[in-house]
Amino acid sequence: MKDAMGIIFASKDEFSMRELASKRTVTALPVAARYRLVDFLLSSMVNSGIKKVGVVMQGSYRSLMDHLGGGKEWNLHTRNNGLYILPPFGGNSADGYTGMLDALKANMDFLRRSTQEYVLMIGGRIVFNTRFYDMIRFHEDSKADVTLMYTRFDPISFDYSGSSHNARVFVNVNESGKVTDMEINPNVINYPNILMDVILVKRTLLMHLVDVASARGFHEMYANILRGGVYDQSLRVMGFEFKGYCRRMETIMNYYSMNMDLLNPAVRRELFGNNPVYTKTRDDAPARHQPGANVKNSLVADGCVLEGEVKNSVLFRGVHVGKGAKIKGCIIMQDCDIGEGVELENAILDKDVTILSGGKLIGLKQYPIVLGKNVTA
């Protein structure tokens, strides 16, 4: 692969994610029974030969830092290059940055000290798994200044309830792949292509764009730089289509739907089949199915002890399901304890939640019940 470095922008705490993001960034959200959202982004970069990655922290980033550690699990613990944690110093607010350009400006030294030719930037609210070889080849062959990865969306199944704090960018792309129009958070969506917050650009050009933006008081990459470059043709902006599985994490329903998608073997094969996804390891015994357990169409991680009924659910490491308990359509995170005779349906339980024996929580698929960390109910 062409010499490239990566930057991942950890998201701020999102009100639309409620309890799930009150003590962690969305980028650190546990997904798929044993992973974090950031694992997919880091793994895609590492599998593409990228050996230097900076993670721009925002908001409550302690959980994300603890998960990343020194980068050993992604083979990013080398003396040269490797994983760099970039705390939110120099931002315009106490806990983060106003926009991507502010984050880049605050970390200009990181860019200047780097030697890689290209910078691959990814927003921290998206789940997908790919290798970026074809994107870089397309970038070079098309002589692009900036290449943006996009995916097509289905207007019928598309979630229109995304957070207003996040920029949803839709683009028109001509036959050669050139971006000819760009709309940000439109009331009426005119183009079937939504950007995935994946940007490829030369490092030297990126530093120039950040300097220009800073001098003009700009904050947003899409609104202040790229959209203007498309309109006045001062930048050759190209679009590269991603055709695999891709989900944004902006709302509770986004999170719930993505985890439920993984109960479909075809989706699991698409997301995990071609490229490995690395994560922080935890040594644990295999899940134990005790007499009376009945588990159907569910993801169950190591360390679980199951004595009740589990259907269409995702259980993270160390979950205990007591005798006679009935779990359906739920996401239960690490080390939760579900008591005897409990009934749970369409619920999301964060880490270390305890449901006392005989408890009953029934939510709707459209509005699942959410319990934050360390809650006893």
C-alpha positions as CSV (number, residue, x, y, z in Angstrom):
1,M,0.0,0.0,0.0
2,K,1.1,3.6,-0.7
3,D,2.7,5.2,2.4
4,A,-0.2,6.4,4.5
5,M,-1.0,7.3,8.1
6,G,-4.4,7.3,9.8
7,I,-6.4,9.6,12.0
8,I,-9.5,8.5,13.9
9,F,-11.8,11.2,15.3
10,A,-13.4,9.9,18.5
11,S,-16.9,11.3,18.8
12,K,-18.1,13.6,21.5
13,D,-20.7,12.4,24.1
14,E,-24.0,12.3,22.2
15,F,-27.3,13.2,23.9
16,S,-29.0,11.0,21.3
17,M,-27.1,7.9,22.6
18,R,-28.4,8.7,26.1
19,E,-27.0,6.4,28.9
20,L,-24.7,4.5,26.5
21,A,-22.6,7.6,25.9
22,S,-22.8,9.3,29.3
23,K,-19.5,7.8,30.4
24,R,-17.8,7.0,27.1
25,T,-17.5,8.3,23.6
26,V,-19.6,6.6,20.9
27,T,-16.3,5.4,19.4
28,A,-15.8,3.2,22.5
29,L,-19.3,1.6,22.4
30,P,-19.2,-2.2,22.9
31,V,-20.7,-4.0,19.8
32,A,-21.0,-7.5,18.5
33,A,-20.6,-9.3,21.8
34,R,-16.9,-8.7,22.3
35,Y,-15.7,-5.7,20.3
36,R,-15.7,-1.9,20.4
37,L,-16.7,0.3,17.5
38,V,-13.1,1.6,17.3
39,D,-11.9,-2.0,16.7
40,F,-13.4,-2.0,13.2
41,L,-11.8,1.3,12.2
42,L,-8.3,0.4,13.6
43,S,-8.4,-3.1,12.1
44,S,-9.4,-1.7,8.7
45,M,-6.4,0.6,8.8
46,V,-4.0,-2.0,10.0
47,N,-5.2,-4.6,7.5
48,S,-4.4,-2.0,4.8
49,G,-0.8,-1.7,5.9
50,I,-1.1,1.6,7.8
51,K,1.4,1.6,10.6
52,K,0.9,5.0,12.2
53,V,-2.5,5.9,13.6
54,G,-3.5,8.9,15.7
55,V,-6.7,8.8,17.7
56,V,-8.1,12.3,18.5
57,M,-9.9,12.1,21.8
58,Q,-13.0,14.1,22.8
59,G,-15.4,14.1,25.7
60,S,-15.3,11.2,28.2
61,Y,-12.4,9.3,26.6
62,R,-11.1,7.3,29.6
63,S,-12.9,4.2,28.5
64,L,-11.5,4.5,25.0
65,M,-7.9,5.0,26.3
66,D,-8.2,2.0,28.5
67,H,-9.3,-0.2,25.6
68,L,-6.6,1.0,23.2
69,G,-3.8,0.8,25.7
70,G,-0.5,0.8,23.8
71,G,-2.0,-0.6,20.6
72,K,-0.5,-4.1,21.1
73,E,-3.7,-5.9,19.9
74,W,-3.4,-4.1,16.5
75,N,0.3,-4.4,16.3
76,L,0.7,-0.7,16.8
77,H,3.0,-0.8,19.8
78,T,6.2,-0.3,17.7
79,R,9.0,2.1,18.5
80,N,8.6,3.9,15.1
81,N,5.1,4.9,14.1
82,G,2.5,3.0,16.1
83,L,-0.6,4.3,18.0
84,Y,-0.8,7.9,19.2
85,I,-3.3,9.1,21.7
86,L,-4.2,12.8,21.0
87,P,-6.0,14.3,23.9
88,P,-8.3,17.4,23.4
89,F,-5.9,20.1,24.2
90,G,-6.3,23.4,22.4
91,G,-9.9,22.9,21.5
92,N,-12.5,25.6,21.7
93,S,-14.5,23.9,24.5
94,A,-13.6,22.3,27.7
95,D,-14.2,18.7,26.5
96,G,-13.6,18.7,22.8
97,Y,-13.5,20.5,19.5
98,T,-16.1,22.5,17.6
99,G,-15.2,20.7,14.3
100,M,-12.7,18.5,12.6
101,L,-10.6,21.5,11.5
102,D,-10.2,22.6,15.1
103,A,-9.0,19.1,16.0
104,L,-6.5,19.0,13.2
105,K,-5.2,22.5,14.0
106,A,-4.6,21.4,17.6
107,N,-2.6,18.5,16.4
108,M,-0.6,20.1,13.6
109,D,2.6,19.0,15.3
110,F,1.5,15.4,14.9
111,L,1.0,16.0,11.1
112,R,4.3,18.0,10.7
113,R,6.4,15.3,12.4
114,S,4.9,12.6,10.3
115,T,6.6,11.5,7.0
116,Q,3.8,9.6,5.3
117,E,2.5,10.9,2.0
118,Y,-1.2,10.4,2.6
119,V,-3.6,10.9,5.5
120,L,-6.6,8.7,5.9
121,M,-9.2,10.2,8.2
122,I,-12.2,8.4,9.6
123,G,-15.0,9.7,11.9
124,G,-15.6,7.6,15.0
125,R,-19.3,6.9,14.6
126,I,-19.4,4.3,11.8
127,V,-19.1,0.5,11.7
128,F,-17.6,-1.2,8.5
129,N,-14.7,-3.4,7.6
130,T,-12.6,-3.0,4.5
131,R,-9.1,-2.5,3.1
132,F,-8.3,0.8,1.5
133,Y,-6.0,-0.3,-1.3
134,D,-8.6,0.2,-4.0
135,M,-9.5,3.6,-2.6
136,I,-5.9,4.8,-2.7
137,R,-5.4,3.4,-6.2
138,F,-8.6,5.3,-7.3
139,H,-7.3,8.5,-5.7
140,E,-4.1,8.4,-7.6
141,D,-5.5,7.3,-10.9
142,S,-8.1,10.0,-10.9
143,K,-5.6,12.7,-9.8
144,A,-7.8,13.7,-7.0
145,D,-7.0,16.3,-4.4
146,V,-9.5,14.7,-1.9
147,T,-11.3,11.4,-2.1
148,L,-14.4,10.7,0.0
149,M,-15.8,7.3,0.6
150,Y,-19.6,7.0,0.3
151,T,-22.2,4.4,0.3
152,R,-25.7,4.2,-1.2
153,F,-28.7,4.1,1.1
154,D,-32.2,2.8,0.8
155,P,-34.7,5.6,1.3
156,I,-37.2,3.2,2.7
157,S,-35.0,1.6,5.4
158,F,-32.9,4.7,6.1
159,D,-33.0,6.1,9.7
160,Y,-34.0,9.7,9.4
161,S,-33.9,10.3,13.1
162,G,-30.2,10.9,13.4
163,S,-28.7,13.4,15.8
164,S,-28.8,17.0,14.5
165,H,-25.3,17.5,16.0
166,N,-23.8,15.2,13.4
167,A,-23.2,16.3,9.8
168,R,-25.0,14.0,7.4
169,V,-23.4,14.7,4.0
170,F,-25.0,13.6,0.7
171,V,-23.2,13.9,-2.6
172,N,-23.9,13.7,-6.3
173,V,-21.2,11.8,-8.2
174,N,-20.8,11.7,-11.9
175,E,-19.8,8.8,-14.1
176,S,-16.1,9.4,-13.6
177,G,-16.5,9.6,-9.8
178,K,-16.2,13.3,-9.4
179,V,-18.3,14.9,-6.7
180,T,-20.4,17.6,-8.4
181,D,-22.7,18.6,-5.5
182,M,-22.7,18.3,-1.8
183,E,-25.6,18.8,0.7
184,I,-25.2,18.8,4.4
185,N,-28.2,17.9,6.6
186,P,-30.8,18.6,4.0
187,N,-34.5,18.5,4.9
188,V,-35.1,16.8,1.6
189,I,-32.5,14.3,0.4
190,N,-31.8,14.7,-3.3
191,Y,-28.9,12.2,-3.8
192,P,-28.8,8.5,-2.8
193,N,-25.1,8.7,-1.7
194,I,-24.2,9.4,1.9
195,L,-20.6,10.1,3.0
196,M,-19.0,7.6,5.5
197,D,-16.7,10.2,7.1
198,V,-13.7,8.6,5.4
199,I,-11.4,11.2,3.8
200,L,-8.1,10.6,1.9
201,V,-5.8,13.5,1.2
202,K,-2.1,14.2,0.8
203,R,-0.6,15.2,4.2
204,T,1.0,18.4,2.8
205,L,-2.3,19.5,1.2
206,L,-4.2,18.8,4.4
207,M,-1.8,21.0,6.4
208,H,-2.3,23.8,3.9
209,L,-6.1,23.4,4.1
210,V,-6.0,23.5,7.9
211,D,-3.8,26.7,7.8
212,V,-6.2,28.4,5.4
213,A,-9.2,27.4,7.5
214,S,-7.7,28.6,10.7
215,A,-6.8,32.0,9.1
216,R,-10.5,32.4,8.1
217,G,-12.0,31.2,11.3
218,F,-13.5,28.0,9.9
219,H,-14.3,24.9,11.9
220,E,-16.0,22.3,9.7
221,M,-14.2,20.3,7.0
222,Y,-17.2,19.5,5.0
223,A,-19.1,22.8,5.3
224,N,-16.2,25.2,5.2
225,I,-13.6,23.5,3.0
226,L,-14.9,20.6,0.9
227,R,-18.3,22.0,-0.1
228,G,-16.7,25.3,-1.3
229,G,-14.0,23.3,-3.1
230,V,-16.7,21.4,-5.0
231,Y,-18.6,24.5,-5.9
232,D,-15.8,26.7,-7.1
233,Q,-13.8,23.8,-8.4
234,S,-10.7,24.8,-6.4
235,L,-10.4,21.2,-5.3
236,R,-10.8,18.1,-7.3
237,V,-13.0,16.1,-5.0
238,M,-13.7,12.5,-6.0
239,G,-16.1,9.9,-4.5
240,F,-15.2,6.2,-4.0
241,E,-18.2,3.9,-3.5
242,F,-18.1,1.4,-0.6
243,K,-20.5,-1.5,-1.4
244,G,-20.2,-3.5,1.9
245,Y,-22.0,-3.5,5.2
246,C,-22.0,-0.1,6.8
247,R,-23.9,1.4,9.7
248,R,-23.7,4.8,11.4
249,M,-24.0,5.1,15.2
250,E,-26.0,8.3,16.0
251,T,-29.1,7.0,17.9
252,I,-30.1,4.2,20.3
253,M,-32.0,2.7,17.4
254,N,-28.8,2.7,15.2
255,Y,-27.0,0.9,17.9
256,Y,-29.8,-1.6,18.5
257,S,-30.4,-2.3,14.8
258,M,-26.7,-2.9,14.1
259,N,-26.3,-5.5,16.8
260,M,-29.5,-7.2,15.8
261,D,-28.2,-7.3,12.2
262,L,-25.4,-9.5,13.3
263,L,-27.8,-12.3,14.2
264,N,-28.0,-12.7,10.4
265,P,-25.2,-15.1,9.3
266,A,-24.9,-13.3,6.0
267,V,-24.2,-10.0,7.7
268,R,-21.6,-11.6,10.0
269,R,-19.8,-13.1,7.0
270,E,-19.8,-9.8,5.3
271,L,-18.5,-7.9,8.3
272,F,-16.0,-10.5,9.6
273,G,-15.4,-12.9,6.7
274,N,-12.7,-11.3,4.6
275,N,-10.8,-9.1,7.0
276,P,-9.9,-9.9,10.7
277,V,-11.1,-7.6,13.4
278,Y,-8.7,-7.2,16.3
279,T,-9.7,-6.3,19.9
280,K,-8.5,-6.2,23.4
281,T,-8.3,-9.7,24.7
282,R,-9.8,-11.0,27.9
283,D,-9.0,-14.5,29.0
284,D,-12.2,-16.3,29.9
285,A,-13.7,-19.7,30.0
286,P,-16.1,-20.7,27.2
287,A,-19.7,-20.0,27.7
288,R,-21.5,-22.6,29.9
289,H,-25.0,-23.8,29.0
290,Q,-26.4,-25.3,32.2
291,P,-29.3,-27.8,32.3
292,G,-32.5,-25.9,31.4
293,A,-30.8,-23.4,29.2
294,N,-32.4,-22.8,25.8
295,V,-30.4,-20.5,23.4
296,K,-31.6,-19.7,19.9
297,N,-30.3,-17.3,17.2
298,S,-28.0,-15.4,19.6
299,L,-24.4,-14.2,19.9
300,V,-22.9,-15.4,23.2
301,A,-19.4,-14.4,24.3
302,D,-16.9,-16.2,26.5
303,G,-17.5,-16.4,30.2
304,C,-21.3,-16.4,30.1
305,V,-23.2,-18.8,32.3
306,L,-26.7,-19.5,30.9
307,E,-29.4,-21.2,32.9
308,G,-32.5,-19.7,31.3
309,E,-33.9,-18.9,27.8
310,V,-32.1,-16.6,25.4
311,K,-33.6,-15.7,22.0
312,N,-32.5,-13.2,19.3
313,S,-30.1,-11.5,21.6
314,V,-26.4,-10.4,22.0
315,L,-24.6,-11.3,25.2
316,F,-21.2,-9.9,26.0
317,R,-18.5,-11.5,28.2
318,G,-19.4,-12.7,31.7
319,V,-23.2,-12.4,31.5
320,H,-25.1,-14.6,33.9
321,V,-28.7,-15.6,33.1
322,G,-30.5,-17.2,36.0
323,K,-32.9,-20.1,36.0
324,G,-36.2,-19.5,34.4
325,A,-35.2,-16.2,33.0
326,K,-36.5,-15.2,29.5
327,I,-34.3,-12.9,27.4
328,K,-35.6,-11.9,23.9
329,G,-34.3,-9.2,21.5
330,C,-31.8,-7.8,24.1
331,I,-28.3,-6.5,24.1
332,I,-26.6,-7.3,27.4
333,M,-23.1,-6.0,28.0
334,Q,-20.2,-7.3,30.0
335,D,-20.7,-8.8,33.5
336,C,-24.4,-8.3,33.8
337,D,-26.3,-10.5,36.3
338,I,-29.9,-11.5,35.3
339,G,-31.7,-13.0,38.2
340,E,-34.0,-16.0,38.3
341,G,-37.4,-15.7,36.6
342,V,-36.6,-12.3,35.0
343,E,-38.3,-11.4,31.8
344,L,-36.4,-9.0,29.4
345,E,-37.5,-8.0,26.0
346,N,-36.1,-5.4,23.6
347,A,-33.7,-3.9,26.2
348,I,-30.1,-2.7,26.2
349,L,-28.2,-3.2,29.4
350,D,-24.9,-1.5,29.9
351,K,-22.0,-3.1,31.9
352,D,-22.5,-4.5,35.4
353,V,-26.3,-4.2,35.5
354,T,-28.1,-6.4,37.9
355,I,-31.7,-7.4,37.4
356,L,-33.2,-8.8,40.6
357,S,-35.1,-12.1,40.5
358,G,-38.6,-11.8,39.2
359,G,-38.0,-8.5,37.5
360,K,-39.7,-7.7,34.2
361,L,-38.7,-5.1,31.6
362,I,-40.5,-5.1,28.2
363,G,-39.6,-2.5,25.6
364,L,-40.5,-2.0,22.0
365,K,-38.2,-2.8,19.0
366,Q,-38.6,0.8,17.9
367,Y,-37.9,2.2,21.5
368,P,-35.8,-0.3,23.4
369,I,-35.4,0.2,27.2
370,V,-31.9,1.3,28.1
371,L,-30.2,0.9,31.5
372,G,-26.9,2.6,32.2
373,K,-23.8,1.2,33.9
374,N,-24.0,-0.3,37.4
375,V,-27.8,-0.1,37.7
376,T,-29.7,-2.5,39.9
377,A,-33.4,-2.9,38.9
